[in-house]
């Protein structure tokens, strides 16, 4: 009876939001064009990189299995933390309110979105695993069976990540310590060989083609057993989800989607952020003789109130230093490694720059407390710049010592990337809403490209961060590309500062 009621409610919801056959055909047509124009070249470039000299060195290195294990551990820890903000058991707000307010069990009402998320995650992880395994087989280092085994391991790792994502949604307070413990165990497990047998993510790495255990049966059985145990725990986790938390996450997610559709990425990030619940009694503003100390302490305490976000930003910054230093070493895909470093540091600097973004917002209003606009922005830029320099430069120095790279170049590049990241945050904060002129049709021989201009406008800062990191990897050859990126960033900052009022 309840299953029929659930099916009827879902059918009514789909019917009122359904698409006509013409709309579905156009959607399939647009999806096919995107896959053909964007997906195929990206996959081809990725395959060329993996089978090229630098990719071959990485795929066949002795550390490839350990890197796979650590990537799985990071994926699982990220799932735990992501569940605190937006979990897999989520539906549109009205449908969620109707189903959770009824007597239908939540283990039934919310099972479908969890299964969809598990299918998507398992498919993506399995695809990445199969792609890497096929590249290794093509190099003659493993047999076809390794492709199937590693693909199954990737699918299982993706499914377990969704289960842990649901754990983070059901138990948000326990998600942070569990994720931190998982990362610590992953680091210790990589250093202590006997402990690797007891760590589930190491079982996935052990199934890497050509690894020490190869395509062994025991690691695969262990990974599949953990996946089955996680699937069995899903109904219990769904029954522990409170309705208020589900509605809160659904409202935040719908707001973030609405802002993202309008290409207002900054507002979307602010909409999905969880408000601080810890340290709200700490006094942030402590007047003193030195104004810069007061602002530095104020921004630091504001970040401490969201410890998970702060620790995540610090960890991402340290990872950026390692990736940037690795991009300076021979035998590494420079563009890919440095590009990832640019994206990671842009996200980390955004989490650290809440005060800077607030200062840019009020820069067009009357001066606060007698502090001028330029002085206010400079004072709020001190905290993110200090954190990036204090974490990024030592991380680059340590990675340079371990890889035998020149530490001076690595540290200088890390410092320059930190300054560029903070400058790009100021540029993005001063950007304002989407100019209506960018929505004007632009006819070209290739068709109307007006849809491209808003996307370029919205993604300008992340692209500049990627270009800056890639150009820093080329500094030992020539510093000219980075100087061009820095000059363009400075020009954008000056232009947007002049138009802020």
Wavefront OBJ file of the C-alpha trace (Angstrom):
o trace
v 0.000 0.000 0.000
v 2.710 2.484 0.975
v 4.751 1.566 -2.094
v 1.755 2.383 -4.288
v 1.321 5.715 -2.505
v 4.997 6.504 -2.981
v 4.853 5.590 -6.671
v 1.704 7.706 -7.096
v 3.319 10.731 -5.441
v 6.429 10.430 -7.588
v 4.322 10.004 -10.723
v 2.306 13.155 -9.958
v 5.500 15.097 -9.295
v 7.085 13.933 -12.559
v 3.952 14.719 -14.543
v 3.790 18.341 -13.374
v 7.466 18.799 -14.152
v 7.528 16.655 -17.286
v 8.959 17.655 -20.670
v 7.295 17.397 -24.030
v 8.736 15.032 -26.663
v 10.212 18.028 -28.482
v 11.963 19.241 -25.338
v 13.365 15.787 -24.677
v 14.627 15.526 -28.245
v 16.293 18.934 -27.981
v 17.869 17.948 -24.653
v 19.298 14.773 -26.193
v 20.529 16.784 -29.171
v 22.241 19.345 -26.941
v 23.768 16.609 -24.790
v 25.105 14.849 -27.866
v 26.667 18.072 -29.140
v 28.333 18.710 -25.785
v 29.741 15.188 -25.685
v 30.954 15.477 -29.274
v 32.419 18.984 -29.052
v 33.709 18.993 -25.470
v 33.779 15.436 -24.162
v 35.551 13.753 -27.077
v 38.479 16.236 -27.252
v 38.894 16.129 -23.474
v 38.978 12.321 -23.442
v 41.391 12.298 -26.368
v 43.698 14.787 -24.644
v 43.521 12.782 -21.413
v 44.320 9.552 -23.244
v 47.231 11.210 -25.062
v 48.584 12.468 -21.746
v 48.254 9.074 -20.070
v 49.955 7.215 -22.919
v 52.603 9.889 -23.444
v 56.078 9.817 -21.870
v 55.065 11.665 -18.677
v 51.849 9.661 -18.226
v 53.693 6.386 -18.799
v 56.152 7.224 -16.039
v 53.298 7.939 -13.627
v 51.211 4.887 -14.522
v 54.150 2.504 -14.268
v 55.800 4.050 -11.225
v 56.194 2.083 -8.021
v 54.059 4.665 -6.184
v 51.046 4.360 -8.515
v 49.276 1.835 -6.269
v 49.887 3.937 -3.146
v 48.646 7.043 -4.957
v 45.486 5.148 -5.920
v 44.933 4.117 -2.303
v 45.390 7.669 -1.050
v 43.018 8.993 -3.739
v 40.358 6.525 -2.570
v 40.882 7.575 1.055
v 40.590 11.242 0.056
v 37.399 10.467 -1.887
v 35.847 8.739 1.098
v 36.859 11.530 3.476
v 35.455 14.104 1.053
v 32.170 12.187 0.952
v 31.901 12.331 4.729
v 32.499 16.080 4.768
v 30.212 16.804 1.804
v 27.304 15.112 3.574
v 27.332 17.833 6.220
v 26.353 20.367 3.543
v 24.415 18.383 0.969
v 23.754 14.663 1.228
v 22.641 12.131 -1.402
v 19.214 11.592 0.228
v 17.681 14.783 -1.076
v 14.603 15.639 -3.124
v 12.964 18.892 -4.288
v 11.700 20.862 -1.316
v 7.961 20.366 -1.796
v 8.227 16.655 -2.617
v 10.595 16.164 0.302
v 8.187 17.896 2.698
v 5.263 15.826 1.416
v 7.048 12.490 1.701
v 8.847 13.045 5.001
v 5.651 14.438 6.541
v 3.746 11.261 5.724
v 3.887 7.848 7.353
v 5.942 6.404 4.485
v 9.240 5.104 5.778
v 12.175 7.292 4.841
v 14.161 4.216 3.935
v 11.685 3.867 1.059
v 10.900 7.504 0.303
v 14.563 8.589 0.025
v 16.075 5.425 -1.426
v 15.772 6.437 -5.074
v 18.076 9.526 -4.996
v 20.663 7.527 -3.033
v 20.618 4.751 -5.643
v 20.955 7.325 -8.428
v 23.932 8.927 -6.692
v 25.536 5.523 -6.113
v 25.071 4.588 -9.772
v 26.615 7.866 -10.952
v 29.580 7.654 -8.558
v 30.222 3.993 -9.329
v 30.103 4.682 -13.073
v 32.521 7.611 -12.856
v 35.009 5.767 -10.643
v 34.756 2.611 -12.732
v 35.324 4.628 -15.918
v 38.437 6.285 -14.479
v 39.759 2.928 -13.252
v 39.122 1.226 -16.603
v 40.800 4.093 -18.473
v 43.932 3.811 -16.326
v 43.937 0.002 -16.517
v 43.565 0.003 -20.303
v 46.514 2.382 -20.567
v 48.629 0.051 -18.416
v 47.546 -2.985 -20.448
v 48.390 -1.145 -23.666
v 51.906 -0.646 -22.305
v 52.210 -4.393 -21.842
v 52.423 -4.387 -18.053
v 49.179 -6.304 -17.291
v 46.559 -8.548 -18.877
v 42.912 -7.925 -19.808
v 41.724 -9.448 -16.527
v 43.314 -6.525 -14.682
v 40.956 -4.139 -16.493
v 37.870 -5.970 -15.227
v 39.203 -6.377 -11.696
v 40.323 -2.766 -11.336
v 37.061 -1.554 -12.886
v 35.082 -3.511 -10.277
v 37.287 -2.068 -7.540
v 36.659 1.462 -8.852
v 32.905 0.924 -8.963
v 32.952 -0.438 -5.409
v 35.021 2.531 -4.205
v 32.486 4.935 -5.734
v 29.553 3.122 -4.120
v 31.268 3.166 -0.703
v 31.907 6.899 -1.146
v 28.152 7.461 -1.530
v 27.451 5.421 1.603
v 29.950 7.567 3.527
v 28.345 10.628 1.963
v 25.077 9.452 3.505
v 26.858 8.860 6.832
v 27.983 12.494 6.793
v 24.414 13.589 6.132
v 22.964 11.460 8.932
v 25.736 12.189 11.480
v 27.262 15.584 10.601
v 29.019 16.034 13.937
v 30.842 12.733 13.679
v 31.771 13.274 10.016
v 34.688 15.639 10.682
v 36.598 13.469 13.205
v 35.952 10.332 11.132
v 37.224 12.012 7.975
v 40.286 13.364 9.787
v 41.024 9.927 11.237
v 40.671 8.378 7.805
v 43.204 10.792 6.286
v 45.655 10.254 9.166
v 45.369 6.476 8.817
v 45.936 6.796 5.078
v 49.155 8.718 5.646
v 50.351 6.312 8.327
v 49.351 3.300 6.244
v 51.481 4.503 3.351
v 54.489 4.646 5.689
v 53.863 1.429 7.644
v 53.698 -1.547 5.298
v 52.238 -4.141 7.733
v 49.233 -1.914 8.410
v 48.230 -1.812 4.739
v 46.529 -5.205 4.869
v 43.917 -3.910 7.354
v 43.047 -0.675 5.530
v 40.170 -0.954 3.010
v 41.409 1.801 0.682
v 44.737 -0.013 0.410
v 42.827 -3.007 -0.981
v 41.740 -0.866 -3.926
v 45.350 0.200 -4.491
v 46.456 -3.427 -4.266
v 44.226 -4.193 -7.265
v 46.046 -1.625 -9.428
v 47.351 -3.350 -12.566
v 50.899 -4.468 -11.939
v 50.777 -3.843 -8.166
v 52.379 -6.196 -5.644
v 49.153 -8.114 -5.052
v 48.161 -7.786 -8.704
v 44.677 -9.031 -9.452
v 44.499 -10.991 -6.225
v 41.225 -12.453 -5.030
v 41.414 -11.403 -1.384
v 41.575 -7.622 -1.956
v 38.683 -7.788 -4.418
v 36.592 -9.892 -2.043
v 37.323 -7.441 0.774
v 36.313 -4.409 -1.305
v 33.091 -6.072 -2.458
v 32.308 -7.162 1.111
v 32.655 -3.592 2.383
v 30.414 -2.403 -0.444
v 27.763 -4.971 0.484
v 27.978 -4.005 4.164
v 27.566 -0.340 3.258
v 24.548 -1.123 1.091
v 22.998 -2.998 4.001
v 23.462 0.026 6.273
v 21.689 2.441 3.897
v 18.103 1.819 5.192
v 19.210 2.405 8.791
v 21.018 5.607 7.838
v 17.987 6.891 5.927
v 15.736 6.288 8.925
v 18.062 8.417 11.090
v 17.742 11.529 8.915
v 15.685 14.265 10.649
v 13.196 16.142 8.514
v 14.418 19.589 9.564
v 17.963 18.850 8.394
v 16.706 17.469 5.111
v 14.571 20.536 4.435
v 17.411 22.855 5.399
v 19.772 21.155 2.969
v 17.136 21.111 0.231
v 16.457 24.845 0.559
v 20.168 25.694 0.537
v 20.762 23.479 -2.482
v 17.881 24.987 -4.464
v 19.215 28.469 -3.754
v 22.692 27.420 -4.863
v 21.299 25.913 -8.084
v 19.332 29.096 -8.786
v 22.427 31.279 -8.332
v 24.522 28.889 -10.433
v 21.950 29.041 -13.226
v 22.357 32.819 -13.162
v 26.180 32.301 -13.255
v 26.534 33.973 -9.855
v 29.032 31.442 -8.522
v 30.010 33.501 -5.502
v 26.422 33.745 -4.251
v 25.955 30.037 -4.974
v 28.921 29.179 -2.777
v 27.597 31.442 -0.021
v 24.132 29.872 -0.271
v 25.360 26.334 0.200
v 27.790 27.145 3.019
v 26.793 25.896 6.460
v 26.494 28.734 9.022
v 28.956 28.567 11.937
v 27.788 26.627 14.962
v 31.020 26.570 16.970
v 32.886 29.413 18.608
v 30.123 31.970 18.215
v 30.884 33.244 21.696
v 34.469 34.149 20.751
v 35.040 37.864 20.598
v 36.240 38.730 17.100
v 36.753 42.505 17.262
v 39.440 43.472 19.768
v 40.357 47.167 19.378
v 44.033 47.936 19.754
v 46.716 50.353 18.738
v 47.522 48.633 15.442
v 44.608 48.472 13.048
v 46.098 45.690 10.918
v 46.426 43.424 13.968
v 42.764 43.969 14.843
v 41.616 43.040 11.338
v 43.951 40.047 11.195
v 42.589 38.717 14.497
v 39.019 39.438 13.420
v 39.360 37.425 10.202
v 41.210 34.628 11.997
v 38.484 34.192 14.624
v 35.807 34.293 11.915
v 37.573 31.387 10.189
v 38.016 29.464 13.449
v 34.227 29.491 13.872
v 34.060 27.126 10.880
v 36.938 24.754 11.703
v 36.055 22.194 9.032
v 36.177 24.785 6.285
v 39.438 26.215 7.644
v 41.160 22.832 7.909
v 39.956 21.916 4.434
v 41.373 25.141 3.017
v 44.713 24.581 4.781
v 44.903 20.986 3.518
v 44.054 22.116 -0.031
v 46.738 24.806 0.169
v 49.341 22.265 1.262
v 48.296 19.999 -1.606
v 48.735 22.930 -3.974
v 52.336 23.345 -2.844
v 53.047 19.675 -3.507
v 51.386 19.748 -6.937
v 53.113 22.965 -7.967
v 56.514 21.562 -6.994
v 55.761 18.311 -8.809
v 54.939 20.272 -11.975
v 58.486 21.683 -11.888
v 59.998 18.194 -12.011
v 60.799 16.331 -15.234
v 58.709 13.301 -16.165
v 55.467 14.820 -14.811
v 52.551 16.094 -16.964
v 53.210 19.761 -16.255
v 50.035 21.298 -17.643
v 47.729 18.815 -15.909
v 49.496 18.946 -12.529
v 49.885 22.722 -12.481
v 46.314 23.216 -13.725
v 44.924 21.139 -10.863
v 47.107 23.145 -8.460
v 45.601 26.380 -9.786
v 42.039 25.148 -9.338
v 42.736 23.839 -5.834
v 44.393 27.037 -4.604
v 41.569 29.133 -6.076
v 39.021 27.154 -4.087
v 41.127 27.293 -0.926
v 41.702 31.042 -1.186
v 37.962 31.551 -1.680
v 37.242 29.814 1.633
v 39.813 32.014 3.378
v 38.694 35.311 1.823
v 35.280 35.904 3.405
v 36.505 39.150 4.983
v 38.010 40.313 1.700
v 34.753 39.652 -0.127
v 32.830 41.587 2.528
v 35.244 44.514 2.169
v 34.712 44.529 -1.605
v 30.932 44.525 -1.082
v 31.006 47.598 1.131
v 33.652 49.384 -0.930
v 30.930 51.219 -2.840
v 29.228 52.427 0.366
v 30.224 54.986 2.980
v 33.546 54.246 4.749
v 33.101 52.056 7.833
v 34.555 53.361 11.091
v 36.607 55.930 9.207
v 38.561 53.313 7.211
v 38.863 54.108 3.502
v 37.878 51.626 0.822
v 41.401 50.813 -0.361
v 42.700 50.514 3.194
v 39.793 48.272 4.195
v 40.353 45.864 1.309
v 44.083 45.760 2.052
v 43.495 44.991 5.721
v 41.113 42.142 4.906
v 43.570 40.722 2.364
v 46.174 40.171 5.092
v 44.662 36.992 6.568
v 44.215 34.935 3.378
v 47.617 36.054 2.116
v 49.301 35.160 5.414
v 47.695 31.697 5.542
v 48.546 30.939 1.922
v 52.165 32.016 2.364
v 52.608 30.197 5.687
v 51.237 26.930 4.263
v 51.993 27.029 0.558
v 55.670 27.999 0.741
v 56.711 25.397 3.407
v 54.720 22.707 1.557
v 56.531 23.551 -1.673
v 59.871 23.560 0.176
v 59.247 20.136 1.724
v 58.063 18.671 -1.581
v 61.143 20.073 -3.326
v 63.450 18.428 -0.802
v 61.693 15.060 -1.205
v 61.739 15.196 -5.011
v 65.208 16.671 -5.336
v 63.925 19.803 -7.078
v 65.465 23.284 -6.624
v 63.807 24.603 -3.432
v 64.379 28.248 -4.316
v 62.326 28.121 -7.510
v 59.593 26.070 -5.807
v 59.284 28.519 -2.901
v 59.318 31.583 -5.158
v 56.650 30.050 -7.404
v 54.516 29.168 -4.374
v 54.763 32.715 -3.026
v 53.839 34.205 -6.392
v 50.854 31.853 -6.707
v 49.647 32.875 -3.226
v 49.704 36.567 -4.163
v 47.966 35.850 -7.470
v 45.247 33.788 -5.740
v 44.401 36.600 -3.289
v 44.403 39.164 -6.097
v 41.983 36.991 -8.087
v 39.676 36.783 -5.076
v 39.597 40.591 -4.958
v 38.932 40.682 -8.712
v 36.052 38.237 -8.337
v 34.586 40.097 -5.349
v 34.516 43.356 -7.325
v 32.950 41.748 -10.392
v 29.322 42.453 -9.566
v 26.294 40.998 -11.371
v 26.323 39.685 -14.930
v 26.299 42.603 -17.418
v 23.130 42.418 -19.577
v 25.197 43.257 -22.647
v 26.808 39.803 -22.522
v 23.401 38.246 -23.210
v 23.097 40.012 -26.568
v 23.115 37.573 -29.522
v 26.475 37.418 -31.306
v 26.236 36.011 -34.826
v 29.374 34.373 -36.207
v 30.021 31.917 -39.072
v 29.953 29.182 -36.388
v 26.553 30.314 -35.090
v 25.397 32.334 -32.088
v 28.166 32.329 -29.477
v 26.334 34.532 -26.976
v 26.035 31.532 -24.624
v 29.824 31.363 -24.415
v 30.381 34.927 -23.200
v 28.514 34.609 -19.853
v 30.362 31.360 -19.121
v 33.705 33.008 -19.835
v 32.696 35.944 -17.639
v 31.687 33.644 -14.762
v 34.760 31.394 -14.982
v 37.334 34.103 -15.647
v 39.025 33.971 -12.232
v 39.417 30.158 -12.059
v 40.816 30.188 -15.605
v 43.328 32.880 -14.652
v 44.334 30.836 -11.593
v 44.947 27.804 -13.811
v 46.902 29.871 -16.337
v 48.939 31.430 -13.526
v 49.879 28.048 -12.055
v 50.760 26.629 -15.488
v 52.861 29.676 -16.310
v 54.688 29.342 -12.981
v 55.626 25.800 -13.950
v 57.330 27.342 -17.000
v 59.262 29.937 -14.960
v 62.565 27.976 -15.150
v 62.352 28.374 -18.938
v 60.838 31.872 -19.189
v 58.914 34.103 -16.722
v 57.102 35.955 -19.517
v 53.810 33.944 -19.406
v 53.391 34.530 -15.683
v 54.161 38.224 -16.078
v 51.408 38.438 -18.697
v 48.911 36.690 -16.389
v 49.912 38.958 -13.486
v 49.594 42.069 -15.676
v 46.138 41.007 -16.889
v 45.016 40.314 -13.306
v 46.288 43.699 -12.155
v 44.535 45.432 -15.045
v 41.259 43.702 -14.219
v 41.624 44.683 -10.567
v 42.213 48.334 -11.412
v 39.355 48.494 -13.920
v 36.831 46.857 -11.603
v 38.004 48.973 -8.689
v 37.387 52.111 -10.724
v 33.875 50.914 -11.657
v 32.855 49.805 -8.176
v 30.576 52.765 -7.501
l 1 2 3 4 5 6 7 8 9 10 11 12 13 14 15 16 17 18 19 20 21 22 23 24 25 26 27 28 29 30 31 32 33 34 35 36 37 38 39 40 41 42 43 44 45 46 47 48 49 50 51 52 53 54 55 56 57 58 59 60 61 62 63 64 65 66 67 68 69 70 71 72 73 74 75 76 77 78 79 80 81 82 83 84 85 86 87 88 89 90 91 92 93 94 95 96 97 98 99 100 101 102 103 104 105 106 107 108 109 110 111 112 113 114 115 116 117 118 119 120 121 122 123 124 125 126 127 128 129 130 131 132 133 134 135 136 137 138 139 140 141 142 143 144 145 146 147 148 149 150 151 152 153 154 155 156 157 158 159 160 161 162 163 164 165 166 167 168 169 170 171 172 173 174 175 176 177 178 179 180 181 182 183 184 185 186 187 188 189 190 191 192 193 194 195 196 197 198 199 200 201 202 203 204 205 206 207 208 209 210 211 212 213 214 215 216 217 218 219 220 221 222 223 224 225 226 227 228 229 230 231 232 233 234 235 236 237 238 239 240 241 242 243 244 245 246 247 248 249 250 251 252 253 254 255 256 257 258 259 260 261 262 263 264 265 266 267 268 269 270 271 272 273 274 275 276 277 278 279 280 281 282 283 284 285 286 287 288 289 290 291 292 293 294 295 296 297 298 299 300 301 302 303 304 305 306 307 308 309 310 311 312 313 314 315 316 317 318 319 320 321 322 323 324 325 326 327 328 329 330 331 332 333 334 335 336 337 338 339 340 341 342 343 344 345 346 347 348 349 350 351 352 353 354 355 356 357 358 359 360 361 362 363 364 365 366 367 368 369 370 371 372 373 374 375 376 377 378 379 380 381 382 383 384 385 386 387 388 389 390 391 392 393 394 395 396 397 398 399 400 401 402 403 404 405 406 407 408 409 410 411 412 413 414 415 416 417 418 419 420 421 422 423 424 425 426 427 428 429 430 431 432 433 434 435 436 437 438 439 440 441 442 443 444 445 446 447 448 449 450 451 452 453 454 455 456 457 458 459 460 461 462 463 464 465 466 467 468 469 470 471 472 473 474 475 476 477 478 479 480 481 482 483 484 485 486 487 488 489 490 491 492 493 494 495 496 497 498 499 500 501
